[in-house]
Amino acid sequence: MVIFPQRAEQWDAIDKELCRLVDRLCATGYHHILEVELRFTEVKADVGKHDFTKFLPKFREKGVVTVIDAVHNDRILHSSTQNR
């Protein structure tokens, strides 16, 4: 079970750690794009009102962020590949 971070500071910490991971992988010769998938297991009716482009902004420069509605047949709510 994954707890969805509610505070901006928690997201900032995750964002920084993911960037550090990508940097370490690149330093070892790994040159593929890392993808992070956020899966909502509880979806409220107003999920469409969220601005998913604000999730993990620094990591988006180095990798891909995909937001999935796991409740409704893994429907993709957002993918940062759409903005590349």
N, C-alpha and C positions, 0 to 999 in steps of 0.2 A: 504494500500500500504506500502510495506517495502522497505526502501532504503538500498541497499547493500553497506556495508562499503568498502571504497576504500583504506584507509590507515591502515597500520599495527597496529597503536596505537588503532584504533577503535576495531579491532579484539581482541587485547590483553585485552581491557576493557571488552568486551563481554565474553571472555574466563574466566577471573577472576570472573565475576559475576555469570556465570553458575556454576563454581566450588564452590563458596560460597553457592549458592542455594542447590547444592547436599549435601554439608556439613551440612547445616541447616536441610534439610530433614532427613538426617541420624541421626542427634542429636535428632529428634523427634520420631525416631523409624521407619521411612520409609525406607524400604530395597529393593526397586525395582530399576531397571536401568532406568535412565532418558535418553530420546532420543531427540536430536535436529535435526529437519529436515530443511535443507536449500533448498528452492524451487526457481529455476531460472525461471522467467516469460519472460525473453528475453534471448535467447541463440544464441551466435555467432557461426559461423562454426568451430572456433578453440577451442571450449570448451574442447575437448579431450586433449589439451596440458597443461591444468591446473593440478597442483599437489594437489589434494584435501586432501591429508594426512596432509597437513600443516594447514588446517583450525582447529581452536580450539584445539591445541595440549594438553593442560593441562586437558581440559574437557574430551577428549578421554580416559584418564586414569580412569575416573569415570563414563562415560556414553557412548552413541553411537551418532555418527554424520552420518547423511545420506544426500546426495546431490541429488536432484531430478530435472530433466528437465521437468518442468510443461508445456512447449510448445509442447513437443512431447509425449503426453499420459503418463505423469508421469514416464518417463523412469529413472531408477536409474543410476546415473552417478558414485556414490561412496557410499559405506557403510563401516563404521569402524568395523562392525561386521565381515567383511571378513578377518580382520587382527587379530582377537581374537583366 
